[in-house]
């Protein structure tokens, strides 16, 4: 016998099938397909980007660089802005604070209008001095920078050696038109070279738009389920 629960489950399953992920990466297989700039690694099932130097002593003797590669310089041709696909100087958060160095991770995608891009992120930092905590994490989509969080937003305790973190947060963006797009994640030092921050990333995905027939099946299934429930009442 077809029950309300059966019809609802069927409709939801059909709808989910129409919205299956066109791309998904949880970094358990490393950074395959991605291009890294600066200090970027895959570790523990997440991608990790830092502003920590491999060459100079940062963070009062702490060794926080993970890859052995120095961060990219901000403000120079071939530096972090060029890598992330934004104009030189555009990573400065305001006229009184200059971005100095950082790391980024990028990839190109073919997308359809209405597809949803999403990921989880966490910013950890040692940049906690009052009034000076301006390091930040960002994502660049289609040449536009979206700031994820600043060091000043890191209000949760973090695992040593970092002093604070934002905690895991979720970001979503819907593409307005089809085409090939470049996406870059980044973390940047602001006003200094010596106090590091770290951006962790997980569950990067692009989800296909649910097709109209999936919506119709969902509504029909729920309608039939409601009718069946009334017949049994």
C-alpha positions in Angstrom: 0.0 0.0 0.0 1.3 3.5 -0.9 1.5 5.6 2.2 2.0 9.3 2.8 5.5 8.6 4.0 6.4 6.6 0.9 5.1 9.3 -1.5 6.9 12.1 0.4 10.2 10.1 0.5 9.8 9.4 -3.3 9.2 13.0 -4.1 12.1 14.3 -2.0 14.4 11.7 -3.5 13.4 12.8 -7.0 13.9 16.4 -6.1 17.3 15.7 -4.7 18.3 13.8 -7.8 17.5 16.9 -9.8 19.8 19.0 -7.5 22.8 16.6 -7.4 26.3 18.2 -7.0 28.0 19.1 -10.2 31.3 19.3 -8.3 32.3 18.3 -4.8 35.6 18.2 -2.9 36.3 17.5 0.7 40.1 17.5 0.2 40.5 13.9 1.4 42.4 13.3 -1.8 44.6 16.3 -1.4 44.7 19.3 -3.7 44.3 17.5 -7.0 42.9 19.9 -9.7 43.7 23.0 -7.6 46.5 25.5 -8.0 48.2 26.7 -4.9 49.9 30.0 -4.3 52.0 30.5 -1.2 51.6 28.3 1.9 48.8 25.9 1.1 48.4 22.2 2.0 45.7 19.5 2.4 45.8 18.1 5.9 43.3 16.1 7.9 40.7 16.2 5.2 40.7 20.0 4.8 42.6 22.6 2.7 44.8 24.9 4.8 46.2 28.3 3.8 48.4 30.4 6.0 50.2 33.7 6.0 53.2 32.2 7.8 56.7 32.7 6.3 59.0 29.7 5.5 62.0 32.0 5.3 61.7 34.5 8.1 60.8 34.1 11.8 57.2 34.9 12.4 55.0 34.7 15.5 57.8 35.0 18.2 59.6 31.9 17.1 56.7 29.7 16.2 57.0 27.7 13.0 53.6 27.9 11.4 54.4 27.5 7.7 53.1 24.2 6.5 54.5 23.8 3.0 57.9 25.2 3.0 56.7 27.8 0.5 56.6 31.5 1.4 53.3 33.4 1.1 52.8 35.6 -2.0 53.6 39.3 -1.7 50.7 41.8 -2.0 51.1 44.8 -4.3 53.6 43.4 -6.8 53.0 42.1 -10.3 52.9 38.3 -10.1 51.9 38.4 -6.5 48.8 37.5 -4.5 46.4 39.8 -6.4 47.4 38.5 -9.8 47.1 34.9 -8.5 43.6 35.5 -7.1 42.4 37.4 -10.2 41.9 40.9 -8.7 43.5 44.3 -9.3 46.8 45.1 -7.6 46.0 47.2 -4.5 42.4 45.8 -4.2 43.2 43.6 -1.2 43.9 46.5 1.1 40.9 46.5 3.5 40.9 50.4 3.8 43.1 53.4 3.0 44.8 53.2 6.4 45.6 49.5 6.3 47.8 47.8 3.7 47.7 44.1 3.0 51.2 42.7 2.9 51.3 38.9 2.1 49.1 35.9 1.9 48.3 32.6 0.3 45.5 31.5 -2.1 44.0 28.4 -3.7 42.3 28.6 -7.1 40.4 26.6 -9.6 38.3 27.1 -12.8 34.8 25.7 -13.2 32.2 25.5 -16.0 28.9 26.5 -14.4 25.3 26.9 -15.3 23.0 29.8 -14.4 21.4 29.2 -11.0 24.0 26.7 -9.8 24.9 27.1 -6.1 28.5 27.3 -5.0 29.1 26.6 -1.3 31.9 25.7 1.1 32.7 25.7 4.8 35.5 27.8 6.3 37.3 28.6 9.6 39.7 31.4 10.2 42.3 31.0 13.0 44.7 33.8 14.0 47.4 35.1 16.2 46.4 38.7 15.1 44.4 39.6 18.2 45.8 42.9 19.4 42.9 45.4 20.0 42.5 47.7 17.1 45.1 45.9 15.0 43.4 42.5 14.2 42.9 43.2 10.5 44.1 40.0 8.9 41.2 38.5 6.9 40.0 35.6 4.7 38.3 36.0 1.4 37.0 34.3 -1.7 37.1 35.7 -5.3 34.3 34.7 -7.6 34.1 35.9 -11.2 36.6 38.6 -10.3 34.7 39.9 -7.3 36.1 39.7 -3.7 33.8 38.5 -0.9 35.3 38.8 2.6 34.6 35.8 4.8 35.9 36.9 8.1 38.5 39.2 9.9 40.8 38.4 12.7 38.7 40.6 14.9 35.8 38.3 14.2 37.7 35.3 15.8 36.1 35.1 19.2 36.4 31.4 19.9 39.3 29.7 21.5 41.6 27.9 19.0 44.0 25.0 19.2 47.5 26.0 20.0 49.5 27.8 18.6 46.7 30.0 17.3 45.0 32.3 19.8 41.5 32.5 18.4 39.2 31.3 15.6 35.9 32.2 14.1 34.7 28.5 14.2 33.4 26.8 11.1 31.1 28.9 9.0 29.2 28.3 5.7 29.2 30.4 2.5 26.9 30.2 -0.5 26.8 32.0 -3.8 24.4 31.5 -6.8 25.8 32.0 -10.3 23.7 34.4 -12.3 24.8 33.2 -15.7 26.5 30.2 -17.4 30.2 30.2 -18.3 33.7 29.4 -17.2 34.5 31.1 -13.9 37.6 31.3 -11.8 37.3 30.9 -8.0 40.1 31.7 -5.5 40.2 31.4 -1.8 42.7 33.5 0.2 44.0 34.6 3.5 46.1 37.8 3.9 48.2 39.6 6.5 47.4 43.2 7.0 49.8 45.9 8.3 52.5 43.4 9.3 54.5 40.3 8.0 55.0 38.7 11.4 51.6 37.7 13.0 50.1 34.8 11.2 46.5 33.7 10.3 45.2 30.4 8.9 42.2 29.7 6.7 40.8 26.1 6.6 38.4 25.0 3.9 36.1 22.0 3.5 33.1 20.7 1.6 33.5 22.8 -1.5 30.7 22.1 -3.9 28.7 23.3 -6.9 25.1 22.0 -6.8 23.0 21.7 -10.0 19.8 23.6 -10.2 16.7 21.4 -9.4 15.0 20.9 -12.7 11.3 22.0 -13.1 10.1 18.4 -13.4 11.7 17.6 -10.1 9.7 20.4 -8.5 6.5 19.2 -10.2 7.1 15.7 -8.9 7.7 16.9 -5.4 4.5 19.0 -5.4 2.5 16.1 -6.9 3.9 13.6 -4.4 3.1 15.9 -1.4 -0.3 16.5 -2.8 -1.1 12.8 -3.2 0.3 12.2 0.3 -2.0 14.8 1.7 -5.0 13.3 -0.2 -4.1 9.8 1.1 -3.9 11.1 4.6 -7.3 12.8 4.4 -8.8 9.5 3.0 -7.5 7.6 6.1 -8.6 10.3 8.6 
